[in-house]
Amino acid sequence: MTPAFSLTTRFAAVIGLLFAVPAQAQLSVDVTDDSGANALKIAVPSLPTSQVVTTPAGTTQELGQKIAQVIADDLKGSGLFAPAGPSGMRQISMGEVTAPNFASWSAYEALVHGFVRSAGGDNDITVGCYLYDVALQTELTRQGYVVAPRDWRRAAHKCADAIYARLSGESPFFDSRIAYIAESGPKDKRVKRLAIMDSDGANHRFITNGQSLALTPRFSPDYGSILYVSYVGQRVRIFVYDIGTGKQRMVTESSNPTFAPRWSPDGRWILFSMAIAGNTDIYRVSANGGTPVRLTTSPGLDVGGSYSPDGTKIVFESDRSGSQQLYVMNADGSNQHRISHGGGRYATPEWSPRGDLIAFTKIAGDFHIAVMTPDGNNERILTHGWQDEAPTWSPNGRVLQFFRTSAGRSGTSQVWQVDLTGVNERRIPTPLSGSDPAWGPLLP
């Protein structure tokens, strides 16, 4: 069930403090800078409260500390900012929220203030979020969120999103979720369960119990459901799991190996690959089920279709030329043509939600995460792990998650993240080994 979540309009009604941001405030950060030397210094002290009251998620004072910490962690994880706090910083007063003591923050370029209010008990909490330019002593943005106490992390992510968007000029991505495959047990007898978590690894929960093999999840465009493959004995099924109700329905079933299902951007169609008599092709089926339509007919292995954001084209991998390469075709299967021409092999392509890039696994000795433009030009390798594969895009098309497997028979897989500079990497914590991440759209 989607939690109740009110943004700035309701916030204004609650505290009545919104006003225009001064035009001269120009503090910003360059998302293409790959040096890391220009990370913006931001102070994030704990958010004060006008009255300490108890909520099911802790006191408003405790929430002020925890919300500030999540904001700082989000900003640091983007690679664009060098946040400090809230630990070790002085506690600001409620009066400072709208009238900061800029002189005391002169070591920083930007300043985050805010507050937490609640009537206590099960009542909603109100979280204020303010961003200031320290040098100009001006307000850059203010937002507010009214949420149930259990959703305090969403308010923190939303605040970080507002800061990221204001300073980078890019769309936000922190308030989103990841579906992935949680793995346990020995390599030759893995238990693979479908799981879901926040983009930073918090609020983790398992969706399947591990009695059947779950693989390759993908969020629907409206975020309402998750598509995945399930192996039960000799039968392979593609399921759609409804996040709100917890119910699932089967889209298609086969005794043939079936894998890599993907949504069309409008949610009406599902692509998948199926192997019949040694030949693997890409098929399309209605999201409501029905008879699949075969889109590729070339001998060999055609796998992993991913739609362009406008739904008119599909990128996929094929070995029809003798090795794994990337191809693009129209959505109806026509005009199939190769776009990759570099050394090595290419696999698991994923079209950016912005439409400007295609991410993929580059196999050249080791496995790397790489990107290229849709015409096959401007190829860039972003990661250099031993085995990095299966990239998935953030909602704003500026960050990728993937899974990294360590070497050796006892090697495990973990979910990692990298931005388009290739410099800012971090591991996303999961309770078990993790593979096949799928980044969902921003939460509604």
Secondary structure in CASP SS format (residue, H / E / C, confidence):
PFRMAT SS
TARGET T0000
AUTHOR 0000-0000-0000
METHOD secondary structure of the structure
MODEL  1
M C 1.00
T C 1.00
P C 1.00
A C 1.00
F E 1.00
S E 1.00
L C 1.00
T H 1.00
T H 1.00
R H 1.00
F H 1.00
A H 1.00
A H 1.00
V H 1.00
I H 1.00
G C 1.00
L C 1.00
L C 1.00
F C 1.00
A C 1.00
V C 1.00
P C 1.00
A C 1.00
Q C 1.00
A C 1.00
Q C 1.00
L C 1.00
S C 1.00
V C 1.00
D C 1.00
V C 1.00
T C 1.00
D C 1.00
D C 1.00
S C 1.00
G C 1.00
A C 1.00
N C 1.00
A C 1.00
L E 1.00
K E 1.00
I E 1.00
A E 1.00
V C 1.00
P C 1.00
S C 1.00
L C 1.00
P C 1.00
T C 1.00
S C 1.00
Q C 1.00
V C 1.00
V C 1.00
T E 1.00
T E 1.00
P C 1.00
A C 1.00
G E 1.00
T E 1.00
T H 1.00
Q H 1.00
E H 1.00
L H 1.00
G H 1.00
Q H 1.00
K H 1.00
I H 1.00
A H 1.00
Q H 1.00
V H 1.00
I H 1.00
A H 1.00
D H 1.00
D H 1.00
L H 1.00
K H 1.00
G H 1.00
S C 1.00
G C 1.00
L C 1.00
F E 1.00
A E 1.00
P E 1.00
A E 1.00
G C 1.00
P C 1.00
S C 1.00
G C 1.00
M C 1.00
R C 1.00
Q C 1.00
I C 1.00
S C 1.00
M H 1.00
G H 1.00
E H 1.00
V H 1.00
T H 1.00
A C 1.00
P C 1.00
N C 1.00
F H 1.00
A H 1.00
S H 1.00
W H 1.00
S C 1.00
A C 1.00
Y C 1.00
E C 1.00
A E 1.00
L E 1.00
V E 1.00
H E 1.00
G E 1.00
F E 1.00
V E 1.00
R E 1.00
S E 1.00
A C 1.00
G C 1.00
G C 1.00
D C 1.00
N C 1.00
D C 1.00
I E 1.00
T E 1.00
V E 1.00
G E 1.00
C E 1.00
Y E 1.00
L E 1.00
Y E 1.00
D E 1.00
V C 1.00
A C 1.00
L C 1.00
Q C 1.00
T E 1.00
E E 1.00
L E 1.00
T E 1.00
R E 1.00
Q E 1.00
G E 1.00
Y E 1.00
V E 1.00
V E 1.00
A C 1.00
P H 1.00
R H 1.00
D H 1.00
W H 1.00
R H 1.00
R H 1.00
A H 1.00
A H 1.00
H H 1.00
K H 1.00
C H 1.00
A H 1.00
D H 1.00
A H 1.00
I H 1.00
Y H 1.00
A H 1.00
R H 1.00
L H 1.00
S H 1.00
G C 1.00
E C 1.00
S C 1.00
P C 1.00
F C 1.00
F C 1.00
D C 1.00
S E 1.00
R E 1.00
I E 1.00
A E 1.00
Y E 1.00
I E 1.00
A E 1.00
E E 1.00
S E 1.00
G C 1.00
P C 1.00
K H 1.00
D H 1.00
K H 1.00
R C 1.00
V E 1.00
K E 1.00
R E 1.00
L E 1.00
A E 1.00
I E 1.00
M E 1.00
D E 1.00
S C 1.00
D C 1.00
G C 1.00
A C 1.00
N C 1.00
H C 1.00
R E 1.00
F E 1.00
I C 1.00
T C 1.00
N C 1.00
G C 1.00
Q C 1.00
S C 1.00
L E 1.00
A E 1.00
L E 1.00
T E 1.00
P E 1.00
R E 1.00
F E 1.00
S C 1.00
P C 1.00
D C 1.00
Y C 1.00
G C 1.00
S E 1.00
I E 1.00
L E 1.00
Y E 1.00
V E 1.00
S E 1.00
Y E 1.00
V E 1.00
G C 1.00
Q C 1.00
R E 1.00
V E 1.00
R E 1.00
I E 1.00
F E 1.00
V E 1.00
Y E 1.00
D E 1.00
I C 1.00
G C 1.00
T C 1.00
G C 1.00
K C 1.00
Q E 1.00
R E 1.00
M E 1.00
V E 1.00
T E 1.00
E E 1.00
S E 1.00
S C 1.00
N C 1.00
P C 1.00
T E 1.00
F E 1.00
A E 1.00
P E 1.00
R E 1.00
W E 1.00
S C 1.00
P C 1.00
D C 1.00
G C 1.00
R C 1.00
W E 1.00
I E 1.00
L E 1.00
F E 1.00
S E 1.00
M E 1.00
A E 1.00
I E 1.00
A C 1.00
G C 1.00
N E 1.00
T E 1.00
D E 1.00
I E 1.00
Y E 1.00
R E 1.00
V E 1.00
S E 1.00
A C 1.00
N C 1.00
G C 1.00
G C 1.00
T C 1.00
P C 1.00
V E 1.00
R E 1.00
L C 1.00
T C 1.00
T C 1.00
S C 1.00
P C 1.00
G C 1.00
L E 1.00
D E 1.00
V E 1.00
G E 1.00
G E 1.00
S E 1.00
Y E 1.00
S C 1.00
P C 1.00
D C 1.00
G C 1.00
T C 1.00
K E 1.00
I E 1.00
V E 1.00
F E 1.00
E E 1.00
S E 1.00
D C 1.00
R C 1.00
S C 1.00
G C 1.00
S C 1.00
Q C 1.00
Q E 1.00
L E 1.00
Y E 1.00
V E 1.00
M E 1.00
N E 1.00
A C 1.00
D C 1.00
G C 1.00
S C 1.00
N C 1.00
Q C 1.00
H E 1.00
R E 1.00
I C 1.00
S C 1.00
H C 1.00
G C 1.00
G C 1.00
G C 1.00
R E 1.00
Y E 1.00
A E 1.00
T E 1.00
P E 1.00
E E 1.00
W E 1.00
S C 1.00
P C 1.00
R C 1.00
G C 1.00
D C 1.00
L C 1.00
I E 1.00
A E 1.00
F E 1.00
T E 1.00
K E 1.00
I E 1.00
A C 1.00
G C 1.00
D C 1.00
F E 1.00
H E 1.00
I E 1.00
A E 1.00
V E 1.00
M E 1.00
T C 1.00
P C 1.00
D C 1.00
G C 1.00
N C 1.00
N C 1.00
E C 1.00
R E 1.00
I E 1.00
L C 1.00
T C 1.00
H C 1.00
G C 1.00
W C 1.00
Q E 1.00
D E 1.00
E E 1.00
A E 1.00
P E 1.00
T E 1.00
W E 1.00
S C 1.00
P C 1.00
N C 1.00
G C 1.00
R C 1.00
V E 1.00
L E 1.00
Q E 1.00
F E 1.00
F E 1.00
R E 1.00
T E 1.00
S C 1.00
A C 1.00
G C 1.00
R C 1.00
S C 1.00
G C 1.00
T C 1.00
S E 1.00
Q E 1.00
V E 1.00
W E 1.00
Q E 1.00
V E 1.00
D E 1.00
L C 1.00
T C 1.00
G C 1.00
V C 1.00
N C 1.00
E E 1.00
R E 1.00
R E 1.00
I E 1.00
P C 1.00
T C 1.00
P C 1.00
L C 1.00
S E 1.00
G E 1.00
S E 1.00
D E 1.00
P E 1.00
A E 1.00
W E 1.00
G E 1.00
P E 1.00
L E 1.00
L C 1.00
P C 1.00
END
